[in-house]
Amino acid sequence: MDCENWMSALPEELWDVPLTELAIPGSHDAMSYCLDVSSPLVRSESDCFRILDTFCCCVTRHVIFKWATTQDKSIEDQLSLGVRYFDLRIAHKQNDSSPDLYFTHILYTHLTVLETLVSVAGWLKSHPKEVVILECSHFEGVSESLHEAFIFSIKKIFESKLCPKKESNISLRSLWASGYQVILSYEDQTAARHAELWPGTPYWWANQKTAAGVISYLDWKKDLGRPESFFVSGLNLTADKFYIASHMKESLRSLTMKNWESLRSWVEEQVPGSQHQSLNIIAGDFVGPLPLCPLVIQLNQKLLRRTSNNGVP
């Protein structure tokens, strides 16, 4: 399977299916592969982490890093693996006089947001029929003026590739015809002033540390019915501080690997489309070592069979 160009490689029968009904691989906390272990803790983190960090940072930083890291591939590598949805959590460092924004997951990243988006734009230029959904959220410490400066930079980086928010469903064929490659979801009220920015995407987060817990939650959400627009089913596991304290030799990576086969089996059973229990974006951790992307992309074959049998998606 050509995951690097999977959208352009889809059968023509799927080019008119709304993107909200395709199965799309996603990356949870996509930029955590470049967390800076020596950075300050993000301001919103719990007092427990802060107290421990004050008295024994040489130990706590190593533990935090192990459990905050959810990916191990660069964003360009993730794109080439087939990821088309990126969970990007953004913040401005406390007491930083520069306007630079960074990605966060307990710690801040080495890379800035703007240099990362420039890399994404470069990758898209060499893959003109691939489309990405960038979910920008959290924005801790970002003032209104920083929001506006950041949005100005986004428009400058992606230019005509930015797809304006639309009420009607969009398909690959319509995006290709318009030259759009970026759907940028901006989870802040500032987005309402800019036609190029989409609202935040619902993310089904189980907040569970076992595959059984995640699957039970996602099945419950499916029973309630899918949203009309884009939405994300999160396969990511979450360990609380009590679990971490009692499993000091583990990491989020080892926990994810231990639960993968159950998660894999669940993914293989899913069906994209417009039906009540259909899924859209499926996001997970460690999309490099785990074959999440080909599994999710392959689900679109079920859509193809339905289209062929019924004449409609």
Buried (B, 14 or more C-beta within 10 A) or exposed (E): EEBBBBBBEBEEEBBEBBBBBBBBBBBBBBBBBBBEBEBBBBEEBEEEBEEBBEEEBEEBBEBBBBBBBBBBBBBEBBBBBBBBBBBBBBBBBEEBEEBEBBBBBBBBBBBBBBEBBBBBBEBBEEBEBBBBBBBBBBBBBBEEEBBEBBBEBBBEBBEEBBBEBEEEBBBBEBBBEEEBBBBBBBBBEBBEEBEBBBBBBBBBBBEBBBBEBBBEBBEEBBEEEBBEBBBBBBBBBBBEEEEBEEBEEBBBBEBBBEBBEBBBEBBEEBEBBBBEBBBBBBBBBBBBBBBBBBBBBBBBBBBBEBBEEEEEB
